[in-house]
Amino acid sequence: MKIALVGATGMIGQRILNEALSRGHHVTVIARSPSKVAPRPNLEVKTGDVMKPETLTPAIAGCEVLVSSCAPPPNEPRKAIDSVATLTEAVTAANKAAKRSIRLIMVGGAGSLEVAPGKQLVDQPGFPEGWKPIATAHRDALAALRKTSIDWTYFSPAAFIQPGTRTGKYRTGTEQLVADEKGESKISAEDYAVAMLDEIEKPQFIRKRFTAAY
């Protein structure tokens, strides 16, 4: 498949790129500073900015899927919401030009997952105060994405995600936090990337949110 990726230099984006290339996909990385992305087989790098749809539209031409793993600046978490508008505009324009549908998959947040019916993780006592601005921004980004008419998927990670080991094993859910028998919700960035590519190759959650954890 031909996959476009923004945010390829981030913690999660790097793993998505590695997983996609390891499976033989052609990946077009879109970056503001292309020189920061090392050349590799089946990898193409184009200049573009997630906040400037006019730069994204030509960059994703010919691709089947656009993956956004961009994290907003720590001091501007609401840009997560703004990016939904710019990504949607770019995909819509590219679809119109190519007369086909490019799928958008966004790396999201876990804060809006439910820990009980109607009760989201971000609203629970003990949720770190420093994480709330970005968690609520991601929640609002998901709400904005649900109002679009494109083929989208929003992929929330487990409550805790960090670099680790690729096991190839995970469990999926939709609106509820996935936790193990100890009540822990976690996944390595490597296995998150595995779940991402599995969803790209065999779609199950078009116009839906899903999550993955051990």
Secondary structure as GFF3:
##gff-version 3
##sequence-region A 1 214
A	DSSP	beta_strand	2	6	.	.	.	ID=ss1
A	DSSP	alpha_helix	11	22	.	.	.	ID=ss2
A	DSSP	beta_strand	26	31	.	.	.	ID=ss3
A	DSSP	three_ten_helix	34	36	.	.	.	ID=ss4
A	DSSP	beta_strand	43	47	.	.	.	ID=ss5
A	DSSP	alpha_helix	53	59	.	.	.	ID=ss6
A	DSSP	beta_strand	65	68	.	.	.	ID=ss7
A	DSSP	alpha_helix	79	98	.	.	.	ID=ss8
A	DSSP	beta_strand	103	107	.	.	.	ID=ss9
A	DSSP	beta_strand	114	116	.	.	.	ID=ss10
A	DSSP	beta_strand	119	120	.	.	.	ID=ss11
A	DSSP	three_ten_helix	121	123	.	.	.	ID=ss12
A	DSSP	three_ten_helix	129	131	.	.	.	ID=ss13
A	DSSP	alpha_helix	132	145	.	.	.	ID=ss14
A	DSSP	beta_strand	152	156	.	.	.	ID=ss15
A	DSSP	beta_strand	160	162	.	.	.	ID=ss16
A	DSSP	beta_strand	171	173	.	.	.	ID=ss17
A	DSSP	beta_strand	186	188	.	.	.	ID=ss18
A	DSSP	alpha_helix	189	201	.	.	.	ID=ss19
A	DSSP	beta_strand	208	213	.	.	.	ID=ss20
###
